[in-house]
Amino acid sequence: MAASSGAIAPSRYSIFDRINQISTDDDEIFQVIEELESHVQESSGWRWHSESTQRSQDNIFATYESFLTGLRIIGDNLDQKEKELAMFPPGKDECFKRLKLYITFIAKFGRGRARNTSISYRGLVRHRIGLIFWHKRIHTKYGITTSPNHAQLFNAITEAMRYAVSKLGVTIGATIQYTKVGLPELRQLIDYDTIHSASIEVSEGHHLAWCIGRVCAVRPGSIGTTRQKTISGLPFLTWGDVQITRSGSPLKFQVAITFRNLKTNREDPEEGMRKPNQSRSLTCVVNSPSQVDNLIFSIPHRLLVIALRRGIIDGINTIDELINGQSYSIMINREHLSKPIILGSKPRGLEVSEKAASAASLTDYLALRGLKIGCAESLTFTSIRRRAAGDLTRAVGRDAARVIMNHDPETRTLEKYYLSIDDQIDVSGISLGEPGDLGSEGYSRQMDEARTLAIYTLSSQKACEIHGPAVNALMVKLMASDPGYPYTATPSDLKNYKRRIRRVALRSLLDDEVQKQRREIGIEEFNNRVKRLTSSKIMDLVLQKAQSQLSIASENDEEISSEEESLFIDDDTQQIIHNQEENAEDDLETQSMGDNNSKIYRELDKDDEDDSPTDSDVEIDYATAACTFMQTLLDNTLSQHKDLKNNPIPCPLCQEDDTITDPTIKNKDWTIQVKLNDHMKTYFHTPRAKWIRRAELDFNASGKDVVTCPYYQQVGITKRFSSVKYLVKHIEGVTDPDHQHYAREDGWLSPNWASHPEMKSTSSRRTDEIQFRQKVAFMGLPYSDSQAVPSPVPHKSRMGIILAPGPSPKVPHYNTKFLTGNNMFKPPGPSRLTDYMASIIASTPQPPPWTTSVIPPHLRGVIVLKSPYAEDPVKSTGKKRQGEESIEAPATKRHQPEPKE
């Protein structure tokens, strides 16, 4: 009898035990064989490549199939086997011919990933790899043994590729622009995003990811999710991956971060088995910064702020509890250990979702913020990792940098894709043997600072101008001059087209503005920009708050000490002794002397020293700065984004205007920023409306029956009016030069006197257009929804037609004469109408001010005059007119049958 293996602590397992166990049961043998055969059948032709590689292979297969079908090389009505064998025929010559045709077509008409670029040789290599894969797979699938081998197929396709390089101008590859994001750029990005972010929960996660990428030099796929399959069940950084402990100093912490999702974990198992086990995960131990200015990059403090905001720390809910805590380890609640640290955002970035942020979103978020701060070059998450790689190489050497970045020690990936030290080495000083402050590998700090991206970023005002009217105006010009404008595109396609145009326009404006700034920047301004590389708005606010707190604390200590300076306790009686001198000075003879009796050493009184604490003299300790920094992040003090939906505010112009006395208007709360902006741009807040309200208040307060004109009073003339309404009409209608002079001094008739200089929102303008359309509908005036364009724009649906500003050109017509100027108001010439038509039609040089009786009497019973200058015809017909002018409905009575008895 075999001993029980046990479930909790099983004995050593041998494959022979399992074979012997199966051989004793015939039914189990049949089930095992059947299961194994099904696995063998499914493994035949199993595609073991990564998902991205399989997508590329499928895309190449579909493109090759469309090419052969479109050129009618193969037919449409073929089954799968016939189609696949037609694409890769068994005959060597025919197969090579079709593959070369396809490669030549791709080389001639293929496009690269960048806009307006042709396909490169590297792109053709991808097609070659895909074609070779499908050729071998299909021929193996159908048991074709006469197919060419791998070398023959490779040489045939490469021959066509080499020809394309020589004759069709295919380039080897696109020039890759490697950008680097260091500490100065991160300071600018974090400052801008903290001020303008719509959700602090969203932005603080990305800021933490930036700091982790800078300090730990990891890929974004180690923090967020990717489309690649990972060996880990949780393909993102979780709270269980971090361990937070306290350091020796107050509010200093240490974080051990374990990155489980590494790029090397997704490699081919044949290659991955040769790697050491420790490469399956990477652990980085991160300490709190030792300098106060670097708290903005502190990973431990940012992690704790996020955890406090989410309320997931065990036994700690506030910063004070965190400061006063005595536990060495700061534990996260068990139910949150498997949840992501960096959360994704919902649409428009207004709040976070429950899902983890993706690696692509980390890069997209950083690239968008780079455009917002006026950076002309494209920023990616790899830009942070690339700069970190350079700093690590200079600090610890290349071999240690490879270990930290999880590179294979036998590769040169670090030098090939990350290191770019040629622009940071003082080659002149090294070659000439001149002394200089050079770091490892000839690094020059002065040259590095002169080429950093943060030096040439645009100012916030210039960046706002570019992202506003400038890019919109350039978009209009680009669309007007684009020969490939999508006239017949759908609304969604047209929207995507405008997005691409906007991206091109924005990039062009940024490049031009940065180049202009490089030409115009002076030495003094350049030096000032270099000095500001280490400054941060967040840290300036933190230091200011910490300084004010210490100043208040020191003042309170002085008040307490001054109140108790004359109070002393007797050691024996424990009673208070009053009016005893503190620190009485010894006599001159009893003061200590040194070996030289001619010298007397004494202590200066504290009153002789100027120890009055001022704001500049207060020294900020690390604990106070760290506490203030965490509280600033937690309160989101720097944010200028207003959440009016949850925190409505009144109109600031209404609050400042003392002429508004109605509390329902003055204290109205607004919950939508767009509507508040539109309200502030209405006539209600124009200088004219404010002047009228003030005149109404003064008139009502005076108690008089009339109001006088203030501008005629300055001339010496008294003009009285029964109301402010008539006073305003008088001011705007009078033509007296002296009166107009004083009125203009008060603001009347100025350009922005009765209107706002800025336009309202699109929704508000659309509402005004609808109201105007309703007003002119009854008058029969034609109304067009099209707005006047500032410059020529191609028509959306009609080829060759351009919408241009200005009046329409005069197209000559037969027997037509155009009148301009005063000729339009000349009396009409002799009528060419017949006598009968002339009797019922009247021509006037100007529209009649009232309804004229031009309808003959015998037709007035059936014709009603309708004109925009005439009275409402419905109301006119409802009136009872006297004599010949009355229009009465005919009195028609229906025959009523007589009731039967």
SULFEN-V326085 format. One line per field, one symbol per residue. ss: DSSP state (2 for helix, 1 for strand, 0 for the rest). phi: phi as a letter, one per 40 degrees, with the letter a starting at -180 (. if undefined). burial: 1 if it has 24 or more other ideal C-beta (glycine too) atoms within 12 Angstrom, else 0. A space follows every 10 residues. Layout:
ss=???
phi=???
burial=???
This chain:
ss=0000000000 0000222222 2220022222 2222222222 2220000000 2222222222 2222222222 0000000002 2222222000 0222222222 2222222220 1000000100 2222222222 2222222222 2000000002 2222222222 2222222000 0000000000 0022222222 2222220002 2222222222 2222220002 2200100000 0000000122 2111110000 0011111110 0022220022 2200002222 0111111000 0222222022 2222222222 0010000022 2222000011 0102220001 0011102220 0111110122 2222222222 2200000000 2222222222 2222220222 2222000000 0022222200 0000102222 2200000002 2210222222 0022200002 2222222222 2222222222 0000000000 2222222222 2222222222 2222222222 0022222222 2222002222 2222222222 2222222222 2220001110 0000011100 0000000000 0010000001 0000022200 0000000000 0222222222 2222200000 0000000011 0222220000 0022220011 0022222222 0022202222 2222222222 2200001102 2222200001 1002222222 2220002222 2222200000 0000000000 0222222222 2222222000 0000000000 0011000000 0110000000 0000000000 2222200000 0000222222 0000000000 0000002220 0000000000 0022222200 0022200000 0000000000 0
phi=.ccccgccbc ccbbcccccc ccccbccccc cccccccccc ccccgccccc cccccccccc cccccccccc cfcbcccbcc cccccccbcc cccccccccc dcccccccbc bccccgbccc cccccccccc cccccccccc cbgcbccccc ccccccccdc ccccccbbgc ccaccccccb bbcccccccc cccccbccac cccccccccc ccccccfbcc ccbbcbcccb cccbcacbcc cbbbbccccc fbbbbbbbcc cbcccbcccc cccccccccc abbbbbcccc bcccccbccd cccccccccc gbccgbbbcc cccccbccbb ccdccbcccc ccccbcdggc acbccccccc cccccccccc cccgccccbb cccccccccc cccccbgccc cccccgcccc cbccccbbca bccbbccccc ccgccacbcc fgcbcccccc bccccbcccc cccccccbcc ccccdccccc cccbcccbcc dccccccccc cccccccccc cccccccccc cccccccccc cccccacccc cccccccccc cccccccccc cccbcbbbbc cccfbcbcfb ccfccccccc ccbcccccbb bacccccccc bccbcccccc cccccccccc cccccfcccb cbccccbcbc cccccccccc bcccccbccb bbcccccccc bccdbcdccc cccccccccc ccgccbbbcc ccccchbbbb bcacdccccc ccbcbccccc cccccchcgc dbcbaccccc cccccccccc cccccccccg ccbbcccccc adbcccbbcg bbcbcgcccc ccbcfbbcbb gcccbcdccc cbcccccccb bbbbcbccca cccbcdccbc cbbbcbaccc cdcccccccc ccgcccbbcc cbbccccccc c
burial=0000000000 0000000000 0000000000 0000000000 0000000000 0000011001 1011101100 0011000000 0001111110 0000110111 1111111001 0100000111 1011111111 1111111110 0000001100 0010011101 1001100101 0000000111 1111111111 1111111111 1111111111 1111111111 1111110101 0100111111 1111111000 1111111111 1111111000 0000100011 1111011110 0111111111 1111111111 0110010010 0110100001 0100000011 1111100010 0100011110 1111111111 1111111111 1111111111 1111000100 1101111000 0001000111 1001110000 0000000100 0011001110 1111111100 0110011001 1001110110 0000110000 0000001100 1101111011 0011001000 0000000011 0011011111 1111111011 1000000000 0000000000 0000000000 0000000000 0000000000 0000000000 0000000101 0111111111 1111010110 0000000001 1011001011 0000000001 0000011111 1101111111 1110100010 0000001111 1100000010 1001001101 1001000010 0110000100 0010010001 0001000000 0000000000 0000000000 0011000000 0010000000 0000000000 0000000000 0000000000 0000000000 1000100000 0000100001 0000000000 0000001000 0000000000 0
